[in-house]
């Protein structure tokens, strides 16, 4: 029983977006055309694929089974079509990246502008979220994560700074009131600004010096969602609300200006930089191949 590839792609887009309007905004199509495509596919197959409510949509059992196979299959078809790009003078198409908020803020600004200047026929779409995602199911070509978050069957390419640090700091007025910590455990007596992951777990603070690792779980007046609301915590730290621990590069402008004073510098923990990762399939889309090749060639664009 033949089915139109466009209708299948519409089903995947709507299911990933959990709604016709969001899928339409993401893909540039109209919600009515996507609705008609899904309805046409359901009629052809003789089975309902999506539960529809006024707020969102969700796959039926039959839809879930179909989507499990459609995502990778459509990804392979798109990758196969991208092979044609090798016959062009310049790669063209869309590169979709899924990255954590920290990478969108600290890694990509130095990378994307020169890349886009070098490849004017490539368009880059960036989705910033901190949870690990299934790249093909999310419609993304590649992602950026840290090594502890990578899956074994993914290709990995180091990208951005290879060594980073977590920095701890507070406004000078805050430290004047509460004292300047000399050991990480002194933070237990301070007002601290806490991050909470999407899972609901709070982010413990870890420090290291001369082989000694100290892990503390401080408390404080403000808890923010890691990534999405991190800037709020930074602003609160600058305002003197409490002590913050975050990527050094994220805090660097405030450290340089004196708005934040570094504390426990000898304890700041180093960690390896992020990786670009993508499915280990044989056919890599031309925009992604250009992105990877350019970075591997010289570490810049």
N, C-alpha and C positions, 0 to 999 in steps of 0.2 A: 504494500500500500504506500504509494508515493506521498511525500509531504514536502511542501515548499520550504526551502532553507530559510527564507525570510521569516516565515511563520514560526519556525523552530527558534530562530534567533530572537524573535519577539517574546516568545515564552520565557526564554532564559533571562532576558533583560528585565521583564516584569517580575519574575520570581526573585531575582537578585535584589531588585529595588524594593520589593514588597509592596508594590503599587504601580498603577498605570501612569499616574501623573509624575511620580519620581523617575520612573523609567523613561518617560517622554523627555523630561528635562535633561536627563543624563545623556540621552542618545540623539537628541535633536529631532525626534519624531513627534507626532501628535498622539495624545492619549487615546483618541478615538480610533486611529489607525492601528495602534497596538491592541486595543480591545477587539477590533474586528479580526486581526490576525490570529489571536488566541481563540476566538470563537470559531473561526474557520478551521483551525487545526483540531479543535475538540469535535466539530461536526464530522470532519474527515475520519478521525480515529474512533468516533462513537463512544467517547468516554470523557468525563469532566476532569480537567487537569488542574484547575485552580478553584479554591474556595474564595468567593468574593464577599466582602462586607463593605460597609460605607467607609471604614477606616483603612483597611489594608486588604491584601490578598495573601493566601498561603497555599502551597501545593497540596493537592489531594495525595492519597497513597500512590495512585497511578502516576500523577504528576511528579512525585518525588522520585519514583523509579526511572521515569524518562529523563529527568534532569540530571540524575547521577551519571548517565551516559552521554547526555547531550553536551555538557560543559567541555569535557576533554575532546569530544569529537569535533565540535565547532572550532575549538582552539587549534586543532590539527589542520582543519580546512583553511582557517585564516592564515596559519603559518605556511601552508603549501602555496597559497596564493601570493604570499610575500616573497617567495622565491623569485618571482618575476622581477622584483626590485633589483636583483643582481644584474639585470640587463640594462638598467638605467644608469645615466651618468652620475646621479646622486640618489642615495636612499630617500624614500618618501613614505609617508604614512603616519600613524599615531602610535606613540609609545605610552602605555599606561603603567604608572608606578604606584605601588602601595607602600607607604613609608610611615614610620612613627613621627609624631609631632616634632620630636627633637631633631630628627634628620631633616625634616622640612625647614626647620629654623636654622640648623647649624651646619648641615652638610650640603644640601642642594643649592643654596644661594651662590656658592663659589663654583658650582659645576654646571648648572643648567644654562645660564646666559651665554657662556662661550660655546657650549655644545649647540645651542639653537642658532647661534651666529654661524657656526661651521656647517650646519645642516639645515638650511632654510626651508627645505621641503618636509621636515619632520615636525610634528606637533606633539607636545608632551602634556599628558594629563596626570595630575598628581592627586592621590587620595591620601590624606593624612589621618591615620588612626593607629592606636597603639596595640590593639589586639592582633594576634597572629591570624592570618586569613588563608583560605584556599585560593591561590592566585587564579587558576582557570575558572573556578566557580564565580569568583568576583569580577571576572572579565579583565584581569590585569596581566600584563606581560612579565613584570618583575616586581620585586619588593626590596626594601632595605630593612634589615634587622641586625641584631647583634648575635654572635656565634651561638650563644646558649639557646637561641630561639629558632635555629635553623633545622630543617628536616634533612635526613640522610640522603634522600633521592634528589636533592636540589643541586644545581650548579652554583658555585659560590665565587664571587670576585671581591676582594678587599676594595673598599671605596672610601674616600674621605680620609680624615686623619687616622693614623694607625694606632695611636695611643691617646687616650683621653683621661681626664681626671674628674672626680667629684670634688667640688669645692664647698666649704662651709663658711658662712659669713652672716653678718648682722649689721644693722645700722649702728654707728658709733654711740648714739644716744642710748640705744637699747643695751649695749655692753656697759656703758657707764652706769646704768641703773642696776644691772644684774651681775656684773663682773665678767671678766674675760676667761673663758674655759681654758684650762691647762691640760685636761685629759678628756677624751670623749665621754666618759661617764659623768663629767661635770654638766653635760647637756641635760641630764635628767632633772636638774634644778632650774632649767631655763624654759621660757616659753618658746616652743618650736613650731614651725610651720610644716604640716604633715601632708604627704601625698597618699592618695588611696587609688589602688588599681581598679580596673573594671570588675574584677572578680570580687571586690569588697575588701581584700586584704590591704593593710597599710604597708607602706614602704619602710622597712627598717633601714637605719643608717649604719654603714659599715666603714671602718677606718683601719688603716694598716701602717705600722712603723717598725722597722728592724725585724720583720718576720712575725710580729705580734699583730693579730687581727682582733679588733674589738667591734662587737655588734651591739648597738643600742636601739631601743625603741622609745624615743622621747615622746612627750605629750605637749599639747599646746592649744591655743585658742582657735586655730584655723586648720581645717582639713579640706584639701582640694583634689579633684580628679586628676591623676597623673596625665600629663600631656595637654588635655583640653583646657584646664584651668591653671596651668603652671604659671602663666604670666600674672595671674591674680596673686599668687603666693610671692612672686618676686616683688610686685608693687607693695605688698604688705610688709615684706622685709625692709624695703627701702624706707617705708613710713615708720619703721621702728617697732612693728608688732611682735617680731620674734626672730629666731635664728632659722636660716634656710640651708639645706644641702641640695646641690643641683650640679649639672654639668658646669665645669669651670668656664667654658666658652659662653654659656648662656648668661652667667653672672659677670663676665669680664668687663663689659662697659660700665657697670656699676662699681666694680672693684677699682677700675682705672680712674673713675671720677671721684672716688672717695665716698660715694653714697652708701656703699657697703664696705665694711672692714673685714678682711679675712681672719679667720680664727682656726686654730689647730692645723696650720699649714703643713707641718711635718707629718700629719696623719692622713692627708688627702690620698685617697686610694686611686691607683691607676688601673685602667682596664683597656682591653683591645678595642679598636675602632670597629665600625659597622661593616657589613658585607652586603653587596648587591646579590640577590639570589633569584633564580628562575628555574622553571621545570626542566629536567634533564631530557628534553625531547630532541629528536634529530634536527628538526626544522625550526630554526630560530627566526622570528620576524626581523625583517631588514632594519627597522628603526632600533630594535634592541641590539642587534648585531653591531650596528654602527656605534651605539653607546658603549657597549662592552669593549669593542676593539679600540676605540679612541682612548678609553681610560687605561686599558692594559698596555697600550703602546707607550704612553708617556705620563700617565697619572694626571693628565689635564687635557683640555680641549683647545 
